[in-house]
């Protein structure tokens, strides 16, 4: 079972830089969690203390009762909760029966305390993801600015017509 979990961890960007020897202690600490379809894994606003790796099933991520995305197997959620305990930013619900692996903040901190080297690889992965998300947000902001500019230009014609009619 540990070898299977090592293989799963190797396939995640967060742990891809680790070798099997480094992952074995972490893989041995993971707890399997089964979630029935319709069940909530955690709710927006609840304290985050665990990271989850989806091995089977399908999860829905929602915020303010709006679906943000779905998560398929071999994706993870809650990774920031193992670094700092803050309220969850979204609700996670199983769309179908699902199996996850749980890594608690305590387990992660013990692992890092015993082996601080892998922490740098995790920090690089998270930093890369933050940069990528920032670039996506900037691109969307630029698209919104172009749209607003085009809308203003279109409205200017109507304003001029209104001025001509009023004269």
C-alpha positions in Angstrom: 0.0 0.0 0.0 2.9 2.4 0.8 4.3 1.9 -2.7 1.0 2.8 -4.3 0.8 5.9 -2.2 4.4 6.8 -3.1 3.4 6.5 -6.8 0.4 8.8 -6.2 2.5 11.4 -4.4 5.1 11.2 -7.3 2.4 12.2 -9.8 1.5 15.4 -7.9 3.4 18.6 -8.7 3.8 19.3 -5.0 5.9 16.2 -4.4 7.3 15.5 -7.9 10.8 16.6 -7.0 11.0 14.0 -4.2 12.5 10.6 -4.6 10.8 7.4 -3.4 13.0 7.3 -0.3 11.9 10.8 0.8 8.2 10.1 0.1 8.0 6.7 2.0 7.7 8.2 5.5 5.1 10.7 4.2 3.1 8.1 2.3 3.0 5.9 5.4 1.3 8.7 7.3 -1.5 9.3 4.9 -5.0 8.3 6.1 -7.7 7.0 3.7 -11.0 8.9 3.8 -14.1 7.7 2.1 -16.8 10.2 1.1 -20.2 9.2 -0.2 -21.8 11.1 -3.1 -23.4 14.3 -1.7 -21.3 14.4 1.4 -19.4 17.5 2.3 -15.6 17.1 2.9 -15.3 20.6 4.4 -17.2 23.9 4.3 -16.3 27.4 3.5 -15.2 29.2 6.7 -14.3 26.0 8.6 -10.8 25.9 9.9 -8.3 24.2 7.5 -6.0 21.7 9.0 -5.7 19.0 6.4 -4.7 18.5 2.8 -6.5 15.9 0.7 -5.5 14.0 -2.4 -8.4 12.6 -4.5 -7.6 9.1 -5.7 -11.1 8.0 -6.8 -14.3 9.9 -7.5 -15.2 13.4 -8.3 -15.4 16.5 -6.1 -17.1 19.9 -6.5 -15.6 23.1 -5.2 -18.0 25.9 -4.5 -18.0 29.3 -3.0 -21.0 31.2 -1.9 -23.1 28.3 -3.3 -21.7 28.8 -6.8 -19.7 26.1 -8.4 -16.1 27.1 -9.1 -14.7 23.8 -10.5 -14.7 20.1 -10.2 -11.7 18.0 -9.1 -10.8 14.7 -10.7 -8.5 11.9 -9.3 -4.9 12.7 -8.6 -5.5 16.3 -7.8 -5.2 17.8 -4.3 -7.0 20.4 -2.3 -6.3 22.2 1.0 -2.6 22.3 0.5 -2.3 25.7 2.1 -4.0 24.3 5.3 -0.9 22.2 6.1 1.2 25.4 6.1 -1.1 27.7 8.0 -4.4 27.1 9.7 -6.9 29.6 8.2 -10.6 29.3 7.4 -11.4 27.4 4.3 -12.1 29.6 1.2 -14.5 27.2 -0.4 -16.8 24.2 0.2 -15.9 20.7 -1.1 -18.6 18.2 -1.8 -18.4 14.7 -3.4 -20.3 14.5 -6.7 -19.8 10.7 -6.5 -18.5 8.2 -4.0 -14.9 9.3 -3.5 -11.7 8.1 -1.9 -9.1 10.6 -0.6 -5.8 10.5 1.2 -5.6 12.9 4.1 -2.4 14.6 5.2 -2.8 16.6 8.4 -0.8 19.7 9.2 0.7 17.9 12.2 1.9 15.0 10.0 3.3 17.4 7.5 5.2 19.5 10.1 6.7 16.4 11.6 7.8 15.2 8.2 9.4 18.6 7.4 11.0 18.8 10.8 12.7 15.5 10.1 13.6 16.3 6.5 13.8 20.1 5.9 15.2 19.6 2.4 11.9 18.9 0.6 10.4 22.1 2.0 12.3 24.1 -0.7 10.8 22.0 -3.5 7.3 22.5 -2.1 7.8 26.2 -1.7 9.0 26.4 -5.4 5.9 24.6 -6.5 3.5 26.9 -4.6 5.4 30.0 -5.7 5.1 28.8 -9.3 1.4 28.3 -8.9 0.9 31.7 -7.3 2.8 33.4 -10.2 0.8 31.5 -12.8 -2.5 32.5 -11.1 -1.4 36.1 -10.9 -0.6 36.1 -14.6 -4.0 34.6 -15.4 -5.7 37.3 -13.3 -3.7 40.0 -15.0 -4.7 38.7 -18.4 -8.4 38.6 -17.4 -8.1 42.2 -16.0 -6.6 43.3 -19.4 -9.5 41.7 -21.2 -12.0 43.5 -18.9 -10.3 46.8 -19.5 -10.5 46.3 -23.3 -14.2 45.4 -23.0 -14.9 48.5 -20.8 -13.1 50.7 -23.3 -15.1 49.2 -26.2 -18.4 49.7 -24.3 -17.5 53.3 -23.5 -16.8 53.9 -27.2 -20.2 52.4 -28.2 -22.0 54.5 -25.5 -20.3 57.7 -26.7 -22.3 57.4 -30.0 -25.6 57.2 -28.1 -24.6 60.2 -25.9 -23.8 62.2 -29.0 -27.2 61.3 -30.6 -28.9 62.4 -27.4 -27.0 65.7 -27.5 -28.0 66.3 -31.1 -31.7 65.4 -30.4 -31.7 67.8 -27.4 -30.3 70.7 -29.4 
